[in-house]
Every structure is written in structure tokens, then in C-alpha cells.
Amino acid sequence: MSKVFVISSSPESVVSGLDRCKFEEIRSFREIGDLNDVSSSPDLIVLKGDEFGSDSITPLRKSYPTVPIIVLTDKKRPRLSRKKHLLTRVLASPGCAEIKRTADFLESMRRILLENRSLSQRTSSLQFLIEVYEEINHLITITDDLAEILTSVMKKVRSILDSNGFLVMLKDPELDALTVSVTSQRRRKAFRNVRLSFGEGIAGWVAQKGRSVTVDDVKKDKRFKSEAFLHKDFGTHSLIALPIPGKDSLLGVLEVINREGSRYFTEDDLLFLSRIVKPLSVAIEKIILQQKMAELAITDDLTKLFNTRYLQRTLEIEIERCNRYGTSLSLIFMDIDFFKNVNDKYGHLVGSKVLVELGQLLLGRLRSVDIVARYGGDEFVIVLPQTSSHYAKQIAERLRKTIAGSVFLKEEGFNIRVTASFGVASYPDRAKSKEDLLKLADEAMYKVKYRTRNGVYAII
């Protein structure tokens, strides 16, 4: 025993006796309350029971639940419950050999007790991990909503760690930045369109370094200032942040905020969360894979251009990007003039081949960032990101001339010529929503179709 606390109204004789027993470090106290001002914990407490009585053991045990206690008495030895006082022994006028033997025995008992507690905690943690895996597997089979899965798991984590809140941020697929996917805060709309760049804030640092971090006091961490706006409603004073790694790259960052009943997170908390991150990463990658598989169904079977489903999603994304960066988005609605005549004269099989060749012609005349979708029948829609209405009109005119000057199915001996009518509209110059943009471009195209055909009309 390296450190012994002696409690006696006259500690000198007890200390003298322990010195003879060759205990290394002995500190004496005259009252049990004197220990309240002591920051360190002893390896053994020796109490003069004749002076304080067996009732004094209870407050000591509350302050030092795993420290062995030896009660010395010169009178009849009091009976103590072994169940309640597992780490306590009463000795009547003992010699050094008996004190040393009892201290060693209690230390062995203490180690067994701590190992049992640790085993119990690990068992509970393992059981929780099994429950998390089972729940994730269940949720994946019934939903492809990643936010729902993450929220369900993080609510369990929050209850286990007694934390005030959490944030799960996922990597933006286009940028080295994090977006808030789920949060324990009710005001989730406040986190929409929020981006935290790699290296920015504690979460950005974790994303950039790929390392976990525990912060005991965010006010003393310079990194926190850059992401403090995310924690406005949390009252954050401490947090623990971990990267969510994927097979090939980072998937996101997990933050657990403010542990109840304790200001600081522990190494055990970090270890526990690192085990939770593994099934989370599996769930995230599986949902992303499912989404990619769904994207295989976003192309038109005939032309292999994008279909209307993809067009609708693309317009939502591009309009969101316009709002974020203050740019313009233009849309071209195109309809082949008198295409029914082609089908009637050559048949639908030939007409379909014309549509395929025309689709490839459009792709070859546009930028890689532009989107071409078959809207239905002989109608096509072209999405032009970061393009003003004036420039979009020029692009439409160039496409009109290209189509009018082209000969389709020349190699097959048909030598078919067609023209097309074009309508142009832009967001946010004239259109104020996705639906408005489609409607205006369609109306502009019909102005040409009902007048001259083979022309361009732009709503500017």
C-alpha cells in the first residue's frame, strides 16, 4: 500500500504502529470531515473504530467506494455485514503481520470487484452494440431514409452516455465540406444549407485529420469558434468528435455534446463511440449504394439520356445551388417539328433511331456540366447551370442551326432532315421556382411551335 490515510483523534500512536509495519506513505486526520478537502484518493484507510464507531464507515464508503478500510479496535470486535462492507475489515489489537495480511486481502478483493464491474460494463456495452446492429439491419430493410436511421441510433447513444445532444455531419459529395444530416435539436431547419469546410471548426479538423478528439472546455479550444454557430442552442461546454470512415474515404463526423452529471467525456466513452461508428458507417455506405442503384433507373431506355425523374431532382439541386451562390440557371425546352411525319413515312423504329441520333448530337454540342433529358415523345429538356438567359438563347440558336443542317440516319440511307422549336427561361431572372421554370420554358417553346417553328423564343 503506497498511500494510507489514518483517521484518529490521537493519530500519533496509530501512525507509529503503521510505520513499524513499513507502510510507505501515511497521512493522518483527526476528523472524518477533514478528508473532504483532500483531492487525492488513498490506497487504504485505517480508522480508529473505538473513537468514531462503525456508523462512521458509511460516509467514508460514499466518498471512497472502492478503497479498502481497516477498522482498529481495542474492544470487542463489532459485527459488520460482509455484503454491505465487502472492502472493510475490523481488527482487534492486531500486530503488523495481521494488518499487512488484511490489507493485501482487501486489495485483492478490490481488484476483483473492479474487474467484475469492468466486465459488467463491457457486457452491457456489447449488448447495446448488438442491439444497435440489429436495429440498423432492421431499419435498412424498411427504409432508405438515412436521416431516420441515424436519428434512431443516436437517440440510443445519447441515452447510454447521458449526453445533452448530438450532431451527425456527412461529407458533401461535391466538396470537401460537411453538412448537418441529423441533430437532436428540434429547430432542424436552422441547419439547412449549412456547410463546414474541412479544417473548419472541431468537426472540420476531425474530418481533415481523420482523428477523434475529446474537448473538455470548448471555450479554451480555438477550433470551436468556427463552428460555434452550430452549437447556439446546445449550450455546449464539452464534446467528443469522431470521424466516420468509409471503405475508400471519409463519410462524415459524429459529435456527442455535454455529458450529464460529469463535465468531461472519458476514454471509455471514446472507445464506446468508436465501436458505434462502425455499424453507422456500414449503414451509411449501404444506403448510399442503394441510392446509386436507384440512379441506374434514371435514364431513358431508348436514348440513354436522363429521364424526367432525374430532371426533376437535378433542377432541385441546381436551384439550391443558385440560391447558395447567387448564380443563374437556364432551361431550354425543345420539340422536334412535325416528327409525326417521320414516324408515318418511315415507321416508328426509324423514328426512334432519329431520336437516339439527335440525342447524341445534343450531347456533343453542350458542356459536360449541362444536362440533357428526354421529356417525353419528341421533346427534350436541356439544363444549363450557371448560365444567363441571354447566353442560353445563343446556345439554343446554335443547336437549332445544327439540327436544321444535319442529315440523320445517313449511313442507313434514309437521309432524314428535321427542324426543332426552342423555348428558353431562366431562374431566378424570371422563374421563381422549379415548376415555374419548366412552365415558362414550355410556354416559350409553344410560342415558336404555333407561329414559325424552327425558331427560338426566350422569356427574358
C-alpha positions in Angstrom: 0.0 0.0 0.0 1.7 3.2 -1.1 -0.7 5.7 0.4 -2.5 5.3 3.8 -5.0 7.7 5.4 -5.2 7.4 9.2 -8.3 8.8 11.0 -8.0 9.1 14.8 -8.4 11.8 17.4 -4.9 10.9 18.5 -3.3 9.5 15.4 0.3 9.5 16.6 0.1 6.0 18.1 -1.6 4.5 15.1 0.9 6.2 12.7 3.8 5.0 14.8 2.4 1.4 14.6 1.9 1.6 10.8 5.5 2.9 10.4 6.7 -0.2 12.2 4.7 -2.2 9.7 6.6 -0.4 6.9 3.8 1.3 5.1 5.3 3.8 2.6 3.2 7.0 2.9 0.9 7.8 5.8 -1.3 10.9 6.3 -3.2 11.5 9.5 -6.6 13.2 10.0 -8.4 13.8 13.3 -11.9 14.0 11.9 -13.6 12.2 9.0 -14.8 15.5 7.6 -11.1 16.6 7.2 -11.0 14.3 4.2 -13.4 16.5 2.3 -10.6 18.9 1.5 -8.3 16.2 0.1 -8.2 15.9 -3.7 -6.2 12.7 -3.9 -7.5 9.2 -3.1 -5.7 6.8 -0.7 -4.9 3.1 -1.3 -6.1 2.2 2.3 -8.0 3.9 5.1 -7.2 3.0 8.7 -10.0 4.1 11.1 -9.8 4.1 14.9 -13.2 2.5 15.5 -13.3 2.9 19.3 -13.4 6.7 18.7 -15.8 7.0 15.8 -17.9 3.9 15.8 -19.0 1.6 13.0 -21.6 4.1 11.8 -18.7 6.3 10.5 -17.9 3.8 7.9 -21.0 4.7 5.8 -19.9 8.3 4.9 -16.4 7.1 4.2 -17.7 4.4 1.8 -19.7 7.0 0.0 -16.6 9.2 -0.6 -14.3 6.2 -1.3 -16.5 3.4 -2.6 -13.5 1.2 -3.8 -10.9 2.0 -1.1 -10.2 -0.7 1.5 -10.9 0.2 5.1 -9.4 -1.3 8.2 -11.1 -0.5 11.5 -8.9 -0.8 14.5 -10.4 -1.5 17.9 -9.2 -2.4 21.4 -12.6 -3.6 22.5 -14.9 -6.4 21.3 -15.0 -6.6 17.6 -18.3 -5.2 16.1 -20.2 -7.4 13.6 -20.3 -5.9 10.0 -22.4 -7.1 7.1 -19.9 -8.6 4.6 -22.4 -7.8 1.8 -22.5 -4.1 2.7 -18.9 -3.8 3.8 -17.2 -6.1 1.3 -14.0 -4.0 1.4 -14.0 -3.4 5.2 -12.4 -5.4 8.0 -12.4 -4.9 11.7 -9.2 -5.9 13.6 -8.9 -6.1 17.4 -5.4 -5.1 18.7 -3.7 -6.5 15.6 0.0 -7.0 15.0 1.9 -5.9 11.8 1.5 -9.3 10.2 -2.3 -9.3 10.6 -2.6 -5.7 9.4 -0.4 -6.4 6.3 -2.2 -9.7 5.6 -5.6 -8.0 5.8 -4.5 -5.0 3.7 -3.3 -7.4 1.0 -6.5 -9.4 1.1 -8.7 -6.3 0.8 -6.5 -5.1 -2.1 -7.1 -8.4 -3.9 -10.8 -8.1 -3.2 -10.8 -4.5 -4.6 -9.2 -5.6 -7.8 -11.7 -8.5 -8.3 -14.5 -6.0 -7.6 -13.2 -3.5 -10.2 -12.7 -6.3 -12.7 -16.2 -7.5 -12.2 -17.6 -4.0 -12.7 -15.5 -3.5 -15.8 -16.7 -6.9 -17.2 -20.3 -5.9 -16.4 -19.8 -2.6 -18.2 -18.2 -4.3 -21.2 -21.1 -6.9 -21.3 -23.7 -4.0 -21.2 -21.7 -2.2 -23.9 -21.6 -5.4 -26.0 -25.3 -6.0 -25.6 -26.0 -2.4 -26.6 -23.8 -2.8 -29.7 -25.8 -6.0 -30.6 -29.0 -4.0 -30.3 -27.6 -1.2 -32.5 -26.6 -3.7 -35.2 -30.0 -5.4 -35.1 -31.8 -2.1 -35.3 -29.7 -0.8 -38.2 -30.3 -4.1 -40.1 -34.0 -3.8 -39.4 -34.2 -0.2 -40.5 -32.3 -0.7 -43.7 -34.9 -3.3 -44.7 -37.8 -1.0 -44.2 -36.5 2.4 -45.2 -33.9 4.1 -47.3 -34.1 7.3 -45.2 -30.6 7.8 -43.9 -31.7 10.6 -41.5 -34.2 8.3 -39.9 -31.6 5.5 -39.3 -29.0 7.9 -37.9 -31.5 9.6 -35.6 -32.8 6.3 -34.2 -29.2 5.1 -33.4 -28.1 8.4 -32.0 -31.0 8.6 -29.6 -29.9 5.3 -28.1 -26.3 6.5 -27.9 -27.5 9.7 -26.2 -29.4 7.8 -23.5 -26.4 5.5 -22.8 -23.9 8.3 -22.4 -26.4 10.7 -20.7 -25.5 13.4 -23.1 -27.4 16.6 -23.9 -27.3 16.3 -27.7 -25.6 15.2 -30.8 -24.7 16.2 -34.4 -24.1 13.9 -37.3 -22.4 15.6 -40.2 -21.9 13.9 -43.6 -19.4 14.8 -46.3 -20.8 16.8 -49.2 -20.3 14.5 -52.3 -19.2 17.5 -54.4 -17.0 19.4 -51.9 -14.5 18.9 -49.0 -17.2 20.1 -46.6 -19.6 18.7 -44.0 -23.4 19.1 -44.0 -25.6 18.6 -41.0 -27.5 15.3 -41.6 -29.2 14.9 -38.2 -29.3 16.7 -34.9 -31.0 16.3 -31.5 -32.2 19.9 -31.8 -35.8 20.5 -32.7 -35.0 23.5 -34.9 -33.5 21.4 -37.7 -34.5 23.8 -40.4 -31.8 26.2 -39.0 -29.1 23.7 -40.1 -30.3 23.5 -43.8 -27.7 24.6 -46.3 -25.0 24.9 -43.6 -21.6 23.9 -44.8 -18.5 23.4 -42.6 -15.3 23.1 -44.7 -12.6 20.6 -43.9 -10.3 22.1 -41.4 -13.0 24.5 -40.2 -14.1 24.1 -36.5 -13.6 21.0 -34.4 -15.6 18.8 -36.8 -13.7 20.1 -39.8 -10.4 19.4 -38.0 -11.6 15.8 -37.3 -12.6 15.4 -41.0 -9.3 16.7 -42.3 -7.1 14.8 -39.9 -9.2 11.6 -39.7 -8.7 11.6 -35.9 -11.0 11.6 -32.9 -10.9 14.4 -30.3 -12.3 15.0 -26.8 -12.7 18.6 -25.7 -13.2 19.3 -22.0 -13.8 23.0 -22.4 -14.8 24.4 -25.8 -14.1 27.9 -24.7 -10.4 27.1 -24.4 -10.3 25.4 -27.9 -9.5 27.8 -30.7 -11.1 25.5 -33.3 -14.5 25.7 -31.7 -15.0 29.3 -32.7 -15.6 28.4 -36.3 -18.4 26.0 -35.6 -19.9 27.8 -32.5 -22.9 28.8 -34.6 -23.9 25.1 -34.8 -24.0 24.9 -31.0 -26.0 28.0 -30.3 -29.0 26.1 -28.8 -26.9 23.3 -27.2 -25.1 25.4 -24.5 -22.1 23.3 -25.4 -19.2 23.2 -22.9 -17.7 19.9 -23.7 -17.9 17.5 -26.6 -16.4 14.4 -28.2 -16.0 14.1 -32.0 -15.1 11.1 -34.2 -14.6 10.6 -37.9 -17.0 8.2 -39.7 -14.7 6.4 -42.1 -15.9 4.6 -45.2 -14.1 1.9 -47.2 -12.4 4.4 -49.5 -12.9 7.9 -48.0 -14.4 9.8 -45.1 -18.2 9.6 -44.8 -18.7 12.2 -42.1 -18.2 13.3 -38.5 -20.1 12.4 -35.3 -20.3 14.8 -32.3 -21.7 14.0 -28.9 -22.3 17.1 -26.7 -22.3 17.7 -23.0 -22.3 14.7 -20.7 -24.9 14.8 -17.9 -23.6 14.5 -14.4 -20.0 15.0 -15.5 -18.3 17.8 -17.3 -15.9 15.6 -19.2 -16.1 12.7 -21.6 -13.8 9.8 -20.8 -11.6 7.4 -22.7 -14.2 4.7 -22.2 -16.8 7.0 -23.9 -14.4 7.4 -26.8 -13.9 3.7 -27.1 -17.6 3.0 -26.9 -18.4 5.6 -29.6 -15.7 4.2 -31.9 -17.5 0.9 -31.8 -20.8 2.6 -32.6 -19.2 4.4 -35.6 -18.5 1.0 -37.3 -22.2 -0.1 -37.8 -23.1 3.5 -38.6 -20.6 3.6 -41.4 -21.9 0.3 -42.8 -25.4 1.7 -42.7 -24.4 5.0 -44.4 -22.5 3.2 -47.2 -25.3 0.7 -47.7 -27.9 3.5 -48.1 -25.6 5.4 -50.5 -25.2 2.2 -52.5 -28.9 1.7 -52.6 -29.3 5.3 -53.8 -26.7 4.7 -56.6 -28.5 1.6 -57.7 -31.7 3.7 -57.8 -29.9 6.1 -60.1 -29.5 3.3 -62.6 -33.2 3.8 -63.2 -32.9 7.5 -64.1 -32.0 7.1 -67.8 -34.4 6.9 -70.7 -34.5 3.4 -72.1 -34.4 4.5 -75.8 -32.0 7.4 -76.0 -30.0 6.7 -72.8 -30.4 10.4 -71.9 -31.6 11.3 -68.5 -35.3 10.8 -67.8 -37.8 13.2 -66.2 -37.2 11.7 -62.7 -33.6 12.7 -62.9 -34.5 16.1 -64.5 -36.7 16.9 -61.5 -34.0 16.1 -59.0 -31.4 17.9 -61.0 -33.5 21.1 -61.1 -34.0 20.9 -57.3 -30.2 20.6 -56.8 -29.3 23.4 -59.3 -31.9 25.8 -57.9 -30.5 25.2 -54.4 -27.0 25.9 -55.8 -28.3 29.1 -57.4 -29.7 30.2 -54.0 -26.5 29.4 -52.2 -24.0 31.0 -54.6 -26.2 33.7 -56.3 -25.8 32.3 -59.8 -28.3 31.8 -62.7 -29.9 28.6 -64.1 -31.4 28.4 -67.6 -33.6 25.8 -69.2 -34.2 25.0 -72.9 -37.4 23.2 -73.9 -37.0 21.6 -77.3 -39.6 19.9 -79.6 -39.0 18.3 -83.0 -41.1 19.9 -85.7 -43.6 17.6 -87.5 -42.0 14.5 -86.0 -45.2 12.6 -86.6 -44.5 12.8 -90.3 -41.2 11.0 -89.8 -43.0 8.1 -88.0 -45.7 8.0 -90.5 -43.3 7.9 -93.5 -40.5 5.7 -92.2 -42.1 3.9 -89.3 -41.6 4.1 -85.5 -38.4 2.1 -85.5 -36.7 4.6 -87.8 -38.3 7.4 -85.8 -36.8 6.0 -82.6 -33.3 5.8 -84.3 -33.6 9.5 -85.2 -34.3 10.4 -81.6 -31.3 8.4 -80.5 -29.0 10.1 -83.0 -30.4 13.6 -82.2 -29.8 13.0 -78.5 -26.2 12.2 -79.2 -25.9 15.3 -81.4 -27.2 17.5 -78.5 -24.7 15.9 -76.1 -21.8 16.6 -78.5 -22.7 20.3 -78.7 -23.0 21.0 -75.0 -20.7 21.3 -72.0 -20.1 18.3 -69.7 -21.9 20.1 -66.9 -25.1 20.6 -69.0 -27.9 18.0 -68.6 -29.9 16.7 -71.5 -33.1 14.8 -70.6 -35.8 13.2 -72.8 -39.0 14.8 -71.5 -41.3 12.5 -73.4 -42.0 11.6 -77.1 -40.1 14.0 -79.2 -39.5 16.6 -76.5 -36.1 17.3 -74.9 -35.1 19.5 -71.9 -31.6 21.0 -71.6 -30.4 22.2 -68.2 -27.7 24.9 -68.3 -26.2 25.5 -64.9 -24.6 29.0 -64.2 -25.9 30.3 -67.5 -27.8 33.6 -68.0 -30.9 33.8 -70.2 -29.1 35.8 -72.9 -26.3 33.2 -73.3 -28.9 30.3 -73.1 -30.7 31.9 -76.0 -27.5 31.9 -78.0 -26.9 28.2 -77.2 -30.5 27.4 -78.3 -30.0 29.2 -81.6 -26.7 27.3 -82.2 -28.5 24.0 -81.5 -31.3 25.0 -83.8 -28.9 25.6 -86.7 -27.0 22.4 -86.0 -30.2 20.3 -86.1 -31.5 22.0 -89.2 -28.2 21.5 -91.0 -27.9 17.8 -90.1 -28.8 14.7 -92.0 -30.0 11.8 -89.8 -29.5 8.1 -90.5 -27.4 9.0 -93.5 -25.3 5.8 -93.2 -28.6 3.7 -93.3 -29.6 5.5 -96.5 -32.6 7.4 -95.1 -31.1 11.0 -95.2 -33.8 12.4 -92.9 -33.9 16.1 -92.1 -35.8 17.7 -89.2 -36.0 21.0 -87.5 -36.9 21.9 -83.9 -38.6 24.6 -81.8 -36.9 26.0 -78.7 -38.1 27.8 -75.6 -35.8 29.4 -73.1 -36.4 30.6 -69.5 -34.1 31.3 -66.6 -34.0 31.2 -62.8 -34.1 33.5 -60.8 -34.4 36.2 -63.5 -38.0 35.3 -64.5 -38.9 32.0 -62.9 -39.2 31.8 -59.1 -39.4 28.0 -58.6 -38.7 24.7 -60.3 -42.2 24.4 -61.5 -42.3 28.0 -62.7 -39.1 27.4 -64.7 -40.5 24.3 -66.5 -43.7 26.1 -67.2 -42.2 29.2 -68.7 -39.7 27.3 -70.9 -42.6 25.1 -72.1 -44.7 28.2 -72.9 -41.8 29.8 -74.7 -41.4 26.7 -76.9 -45.1 26.6 -77.8 -44.9 30.3 -78.9 -42.5 29.2 -81.6 -44.3 25.9 -82.4 -47.6 27.8 -83.0 -46.0 30.5 -85.1 -43.0 29.8 -87.2 -41.5 26.6 -85.9 -37.7 26.1 -86.4 -37.0 29.0 -84.1 -36.1 30.2 -80.6 -38.1 32.2 -78.1 -36.6 33.3 -74.8 -38.5 34.8 -71.9 -36.1 37.4 -70.8 
